[in-house]
Amino acid sequence: MRLLRTFEWRVLPILAKGLIGSGFLALLCRQREDRWLERWLPLIQTRAMGLAVLEIGCGDGRDTAIIHRTGLKVKAIDISSAMVKRASVRVPSAVFFVQDLRAPFPIDRTGVVISSLSLHYFSWDETLDIIRRIRAVLWPGGILLCRLNSTKDVNFGAKGHAKIDNDFYLVHGTPKHFFDRSSIFKAFSGWKVLHIEEKETHRFILPKTIWEVILEVETK
């Protein structure tokens, strides 16, 4: 029942069609195909500068494990103690912290910050403050790899919910921000955009529309 609350009831016909046409097992397998980080590993290794990678919003450690397999050290944070416990079992040699993203980061400097679908739970001003603090811990030439909710992400809350602010909704009791291209450039004003792409992921069974963005702290 908890799983069903993560998506919209209006899309159940889509799920039913998938169950009939492709089979339930096929849908479950698609959940595990979200390997978005793998193509960026060479870039991450180049920009890490020999420092630990900071992962904010690590969840159960799926991306943590991918980074760690390259030989890089990882410091990862998540607000959920249950998720951090699962992540620490998956990647026991990584360093984990249970904390809110709005609290000070447990790292002074890094060359790489990773944030997969963890920056969308906050007001606009809070989001900007988190981005400012991410920039503060990155060395010049350092990069942020992030994924953000798209305003087209109707399966997961971008439509039909109580409005808090522009593209900011209360989705089943959880505040969620949704981004379009212009709001991304506004939020990351002063950063160099290395890559920006709107795409679908099937990590959560139903298609989820997201932005995949890589940004650089420019050297002076």
N, C-alpha and C positions, 0 to 999 in steps of 0.2 A: 504493500500500500504506500509506503514511503517513496518507493521508486516512481509510482504513478503521479505523485504530487510534483515531480520535477519537470513534467511537461504538460501541455495543454490538452484538456479533454477533447477539444475540437479536432485534434489530429489523430484521434483513435482510429478513424477509418483508414488513415494512411498506414498505421501500424497493422491493422487487420489485413489490409491488402498485401503488406509485406509478408505476413505470416502465411497467407494462403499461397502467394505467388513464389516466394523464395524459400520459405521454411523458417521456422523459429531458430534453428541452429545456425543458419546462414546469417540471420540478423545479429545473433550473439557474437558470432565471429567478427562481424564488421566493427563491433565495439573495440576490438583489440587492434584495429588497423591504424589507430591514431598515433603514427610515429612521426609526427611533424618535426621533431627536433633533430632527427637523424641527418637530414640533408645539410643542417647547419653546423654539424660537429667540427668540420675542418676550420670554419670561421671561429667557432668558440675556442678551439685549441690555440689558434693564432692570437686571439685577443685576450686570452686569460692572463697573460703576463706572469705566469708562474704563481698566481694567487688563487685562493679558493673562489669558486663561483658562488654567487649568492642567488639562491632560489627563493622567491617569495610566493607563498601559497603552494606548498609542495604536494598537498593532498597525501595520497598513499605512497608517494615516492616513485611513481612511474617514470617521470622525467629525471628524477634524481639518479635512478639506476642507470639510465642511458648516459648521462654525463659522467658518472663515476666509472663506467666501463672504459672510458677513454684514458683513465689514469689521473684525471683531474680531481682535486679535492672539492667538496661541496659543503657549504653551510646553508641550511634550508630552514624556513620558518613556515608555520601554519597555525591558525587560530584554534584548530581542533586537536585536542590531546589524543583523541582516538585515532585520527589520521596520522599524527606524528608517531604514535606507537606502531602502526602498521608500516609506515615508511622506514622506521628504524630497524624493523625486522627484515625488511626487503634489502636495505642498504646499511648494514650495521656499522660500517666504517665512516659513514657520513656523519656530520654534526647537525643535530636538529634542535630547534627551539620552538616552544609553544608560545605564540604571541600574536597580537594584533598587528596588522601592517602599519597602523598609525603610530606604533611605538618605535623607538629608535632601533635601527637595524644592528644586529650583532656582528658588525664587521666595519672596519675603518676604511679600507680601500679594496677595490676589486677591479678586474678588467671586464667582467661579464656579470650581468644580472638577467635572470630569467623569471618571467611572470606569465604563466599560462592560465588565463581566465580567472585572475585573482584581483584585478584592479577595478572591477565593476560594481562593488558593493557600497560605494561611498558617494557622498555629495560631490558636486563639481569642485568646490574649494578643497575638500579633503583629498580628492583625486590629484589635484594640482600639487598639493603639499607632498603627497607620497612621491609623485614624479620628481619634484624638486629634490627630495632626499635621496632618491635613486641616483640622480645626476651627481649629487654631492659625494657619493661613495665611489663613483667611477673615475678612474684615471682618464686623462685626455686620450682619445683613441679607443676608450672602452665602449662597450655596446650593451644595449638592452634589447633582448628578444622577448616580445610579448604577444599574447593573443587577447583580443577584446571582443565582447559581444557586438554583433552588428545590429543596426536598426532593422534589418531584414530577418532577424532571428525570431520569427513568429511562433515557432514550435516551443520556444523556451521563454516567452514573456514579453516580446517586443510589441505586443498588441493585446488590447482588451483588459488592461489592468489599471488600478488606481494610479493616477499621475501624481508624482511628487514634484517633479521639475521637468524641464525639457529632456526628453528621452531618458527619463529616470522614473521607474515605476515600482510599486510595491507588488511583488509577484509571490503570491501564496505566503505572505508575511515577511518576505525577504526583499530588501531594496536592491534593484538592479539597474545599472546604467547601460545604455546601448549607444553605439558610436557609428557615425557615418564618416566619410573621408574628411570632411571639413572640420568636424569636431576633433578628430585625431590630430590633424595639423595644428589646430588651436591648442590642444592640450600639450603638445610636444613642441611648442614654439621655441626656436633656438637650438633644436636638435637637428642633426643631419639624418634624413630618412634614407636608409640604404635599401630598404625593401618594404613594400606595402601591397597587400593582396587580400581581397575578399574571397572567401572560399567556404566550402561545406566540410564539416567533419561528422563522422558517424560514431564518435566516441560514446554517445549516450543513446544508442539505438536509432532514435529518430534523427534526421538531418539537422544539424545545428550550424547556422551561418555565423561566421566569425571573421575578424580581421587578423591577419598575421603580419606583424610589423617588426622591423629591425631598425634600431636607431643608434646613432653614434654621438658620443660627446666629442665635438670637433676640437682638434688641437689648435692652439693659438699661434 
